[in-house]
Amino acid sequence: MDSSTLTTVAAVAAGVALLALVLAVAAQLRLARVRRDFAALGGDGRTDIARVAATQNHRIERLTAEVAALRDHVATAEEDVRQSLRNVAVVRYDAFGDMGGRLSFSAAIVDDLGDGIVLSSIHARGESRTYAKGIVGGRSSITLTPEEQQALASANRDEPAATSSTRAGSARAADSTKDVS
Protein backbone atom coordinates (compact mmCIF):
# COMPACT_ATOMS: atom_id res chain seq x y z
CA MET A 1 0.00 0.00 0.00
CA ASP A 2 1.27 3.36 -0.69
CA SER A 3 1.63 6.08 1.90
CA SER A 4 -1.34 8.21 0.79
CA THR A 5 -3.69 5.24 1.19
CA LEU A 6 -2.25 4.50 4.60
CA THR A 7 -2.67 8.14 5.56
CA THR A 8 -6.29 8.07 4.42
CA VAL A 9 -6.99 4.82 6.26
CA ALA A 10 -5.32 6.21 9.39
CA ALA A 11 -7.37 9.43 9.16
CA VAL A 12 -10.60 7.47 8.70
CA ALA A 13 -9.64 5.18 11.60
CA ALA A 14 -8.93 8.23 13.77
CA GLY A 15 -12.30 9.74 12.78
CA VAL A 16 -14.10 6.49 13.61
CA ALA A 17 -12.25 6.29 16.93
CA LEU A 18 -13.20 9.89 17.71
CA LEU A 19 -16.82 9.18 16.80
CA ALA A 20 -16.77 6.06 18.98
CA LEU A 21 -15.36 8.11 21.87
CA VAL A 22 -18.09 10.77 21.49
CA LEU A 23 -20.78 8.05 21.37
CA ALA A 24 -19.28 6.34 24.44
CA VAL A 25 -19.31 9.61 26.43
CA ALA A 26 -22.93 10.29 25.35
CA ALA A 27 -23.94 6.74 26.34
CA GLN A 28 -22.23 7.14 29.71
CA LEU A 29 -24.08 10.42 30.39
CA ARG A 30 -27.38 8.84 29.37
CA LEU A 31 -26.71 5.83 31.59
CA ALA A 32 -25.96 8.14 34.53
CA ARG A 33 -29.27 9.91 33.94
CA VAL A 34 -31.16 6.60 33.78
CA ARG A 35 -29.49 5.43 37.00
CA ARG A 36 -30.42 8.70 38.72
CA ASP A 37 -34.04 8.34 37.58
CA PHE A 38 -34.02 4.69 38.65
CA ALA A 39 -32.75 5.67 42.08
CA ALA A 40 -35.54 8.27 42.33
CA LEU A 41 -38.06 5.47 41.77
CA GLY A 42 -36.64 3.60 44.72
CA GLY A 43 -34.23 1.30 42.92
CA ASP A 44 -31.00 0.45 44.68
CA GLY A 45 -29.02 -0.53 41.63
CA ARG A 46 -29.39 -4.25 42.32
CA THR A 47 -33.15 -4.38 41.66
CA ASP A 48 -34.60 -4.67 38.19
CA ILE A 49 -36.98 -2.08 36.77
CA ALA A 50 -39.95 -4.46 36.84
CA ARG A 51 -39.68 -4.88 40.62
CA VAL A 52 -39.34 -1.12 41.11
CA ALA A 53 -42.40 -0.52 38.91
CA ALA A 54 -44.38 -3.13 40.87
CA THR A 55 -43.41 -1.45 44.15
CA GLN A 56 -44.47 1.95 42.83
CA ASN A 57 -47.75 0.50 41.59
CA HIS A 58 -48.39 -0.99 45.03
CA ARG A 59 -47.68 2.39 46.65
CA ILE A 60 -50.08 4.12 44.25
CA GLU A 61 -52.81 1.58 45.00
CA ARG A 62 -52.31 2.07 48.75
CA LEU A 63 -52.45 5.86 48.38
CA THR A 64 -55.60 5.56 46.26
CA ALA A 65 -57.24 3.51 49.02
CA GLU A 66 -56.16 6.05 51.64
CA VAL A 67 -57.59 8.93 49.57
CA ALA A 68 -60.88 7.04 49.21
CA ALA A 69 -60.99 6.49 52.99
CA LEU A 70 -60.28 10.19 53.59
CA ARG A 71 -63.10 11.13 51.20
CA ASP A 72 -65.46 8.92 53.22
CA HIS A 73 -64.30 10.58 56.45
CA VAL A 74 -64.83 14.05 54.94
CA ALA A 75 -68.32 13.08 53.74
CA THR A 76 -69.16 11.80 57.23
CA ALA A 77 -67.81 14.98 58.82
CA GLU A 78 -69.84 17.12 56.41
CA GLU A 79 -72.98 15.17 57.31
CA ASP A 80 -72.21 15.60 61.02
CA VAL A 81 -71.80 19.34 60.52
CA ARG A 82 -75.13 19.55 58.68
CA GLN A 83 -76.81 17.80 61.61
CA SER A 84 -75.16 19.90 64.31
CA LEU A 85 -77.23 22.55 66.02
CA ARG A 86 -75.19 25.45 64.74
CA ASN A 87 -77.75 27.95 63.45
CA VAL A 88 -78.84 30.14 66.35
CA ALA A 89 -80.94 33.30 66.51
CA VAL A 90 -82.28 35.21 69.51
CA VAL A 91 -85.16 37.68 69.56
CA ARG A 92 -85.43 39.84 72.68
CA TYR A 93 -88.65 41.70 73.46
CA ASP A 94 -90.93 43.12 76.12
CA ALA A 95 -93.65 40.54 76.69
CA PHE A 96 -95.82 42.93 78.69
CA GLY A 97 -96.44 46.62 78.12
CA ASP A 98 -95.62 47.59 81.70
CA MET A 99 -92.20 45.89 81.62
CA GLY A 100 -89.09 47.39 80.04
CA GLY A 101 -85.58 46.18 79.35
CA ARG A 102 -86.52 43.48 76.83
CA LEU A 103 -85.94 40.69 79.34
CA SER A 104 -88.12 38.18 77.48
CA PHE A 105 -86.57 36.25 74.62
CA SER A 106 -87.11 33.52 72.04
CA ALA A 107 -84.10 31.55 70.82
CA ALA A 108 -84.11 29.19 67.86
CA ILE A 109 -81.35 26.56 67.66
CA VAL A 110 -81.49 24.43 64.51
CA ASP A 111 -79.31 22.39 62.17
CA ASP A 112 -78.99 22.82 58.40
CA LEU A 113 -82.08 20.64 57.85
CA GLY A 114 -84.21 22.91 60.05
CA ASP A 115 -84.42 20.42 62.95
CA GLY A 116 -83.89 21.69 66.47
CA ILE A 117 -85.62 23.60 69.22
CA VAL A 118 -87.11 27.02 70.02
CA LEU A 119 -86.74 28.19 73.62
CA SER A 120 -88.77 31.10 74.93
CA SER A 121 -88.58 32.81 78.28
CA ILE A 122 -91.36 35.20 79.25
CA HIS A 123 -90.28 37.57 82.02
CA ALA A 124 -92.90 39.23 84.23
CA ARG A 125 -92.53 41.19 87.45
CA GLY A 126 -93.21 38.29 89.76
CA GLU A 127 -92.16 35.30 87.70
CA SER A 128 -90.45 34.02 84.60
CA ARG A 129 -91.68 31.13 82.47
CA THR A 130 -89.67 29.12 80.00
CA TYR A 131 -91.07 27.14 77.09
CA ALA A 132 -89.42 24.71 74.67
CA LYS A 133 -90.89 23.71 71.32
CA GLY A 134 -89.41 21.08 69.04
CA ILE A 135 -88.73 21.91 65.41
CA VAL A 136 -88.63 19.34 62.59
CA GLY A 137 -87.97 20.45 59.03
CA GLY A 138 -88.40 24.10 59.98
CA ARG A 139 -91.89 23.54 61.44
CA SER A 140 -93.33 22.93 64.88
CA SER A 141 -96.38 20.87 65.78
CA ILE A 142 -97.08 23.54 68.44
CA THR A 143 -98.12 27.03 67.32
CA LEU A 144 -95.20 29.46 67.41
CA THR A 145 -95.50 33.05 68.62
CA PRO A 146 -94.45 35.82 66.20
CA GLU A 147 -91.16 36.22 68.10
CA GLU A 148 -90.49 32.48 67.91
CA GLN A 149 -91.29 32.52 64.19
CA GLN A 150 -88.90 35.45 63.70
CA ALA A 151 -86.12 33.67 65.61
CA LEU A 152 -86.67 30.47 63.63
CA ALA A 153 -86.72 32.30 60.30
CA SER A 154 -83.52 34.13 61.21
CA ALA A 155 -81.76 30.94 62.35
CA ASN A 156 -82.66 29.21 59.08
CA ARG A 157 -81.12 32.03 56.99
CA ASP A 158 -77.42 32.66 56.51
CA GLU A 159 -77.84 36.43 56.73
CA PRO A 160 -79.25 38.39 59.68
CA ALA A 161 -83.02 38.66 59.77
CA ALA A 162 -84.75 41.88 58.79
CA THR A 163 -86.25 43.35 61.93
CA SER A 164 -89.10 45.71 62.59
CA SER A 165 -88.49 49.33 63.54
CA THR A 166 -88.84 48.53 67.25
CA ARG A 167 -86.07 45.97 67.17
CA ALA A 168 -82.45 46.65 66.15
CA GLY A 169 -80.68 43.77 64.40
CA SER A 170 -77.09 42.66 64.80
CA ALA A 171 -75.26 39.51 63.76
CA ARG A 172 -72.21 37.88 65.28
CA ALA A 173 -70.58 35.75 62.61
CA ALA A 174 -68.07 34.16 64.99
CA ASP A 175 -70.60 31.78 66.54
CA SER A 176 -73.46 32.09 64.01
CA THR A 177 -75.71 33.57 66.70
CA LYS A 178 -78.09 36.20 65.44
CA ASP A 179 -79.50 38.64 67.96
CA VAL A 180 -82.44 40.17 66.16
CA SER A 181 -83.82 42.01 69.15
QUILIN-V63363 format. One record per residue. N is the residue number from 0. RES is the residue in one small letter. PSI is psi in whole degrees, 0 to 359 (NA if undefined). Layout:
n: {N,N}
res: {RES,RES}
psi: {PSI,PSI}
//
This chain:
n: {0,1,2,3,4,5,6,7,8,9,10,11,12,13,14,15,16,17,18,19,20,21,22,23,24,25,26,27,28,29,30,31,32,33,34,35,36,37,38,39,40,41,42,43,44,45,46,47,48,49,50,51,52,53,54,55,56,57,58,59,60,61,62,63,64,65,66,67,68,69,70,71,72,73,74,75,76,77,78,79,80,81,82,83,84,85,86,87,88,89,90,91,92,93,94,95,96,97,98,99,100,101,102,103,104,105,106,107,108,109,110,111,112,113,114,115,116,117,118,119,120,121,122,123,124,125,126,127,128,129,130,131,132,133,134,135,136,137,138,139,140,141,142,143,144,145,146,147,148,149,150,151,152,153,154,155,156,157,158,159,160,161,162,163,164,165,166,167,168,169,170,171,172,173,174,175,176,177,178,179,180}
res: {m,d,s,s,t,l,t,t,v,a,a,v,a,a,g,v,a,l,l,a,l,v,l,a,v,a,a,q,l,r,l,a,r,v,r,r,d,f,a,a,l,g,g,d,g,r,t,d,i,a,r,v,a,a,t,q,n,h,r,i,e,r,l,t,a,e,v,a,a,l,r,d,h,v,a,t,a,e,e,d,v,r,q,s,l,r,n,v,a,v,v,r,y,d,a,f,g,d,m,g,g,r,l,s,f,s,a,a,i,v,d,d,l,g,d,g,i,v,l,s,s,i,h,a,r,g,e,s,r,t,y,a,k,g,i,v,g,g,r,s,s,i,t,l,t,p,e,e,q,q,a,l,a,s,a,n,r,d,e,p,a,a,t,s,s,t,r,a,g,s,a,r,a,a,d,s,t,k,d,v,s}
psi: {145,171,329,325,317,322,317,314,318,319,317,318,320,320,317,320,318,318,316,320,316,316,322,317,317,318,320,318,319,318,320,320,318,318,320,315,322,318,325,330,349,5,147,6,339,350,144,163,328,319,320,316,321,319,315,321,319,318,318,318,319,316,322,318,320,320,320,319,320,322,319,318,319,318,320,317,320,320,319,319,319,329,359,147,86,355,112,139,142,133,121,143,169,114,331,147,331,359,141,179,0,58,345,151,159,130,127,132,109,163,186,342,357,14,139,224,150,124,134,139,121,117,126,176,315,349,169,132,142,137,146,134,127,146,129,121,29,6,155,146,346,139,133,143,164,322,321,320,319,316,317,316,320,320,329,348,154,333,161,148,148,135,161,175,342,350,133,133,143,149,139,107,339,320,14,21,130,120,105,27,NA}
//
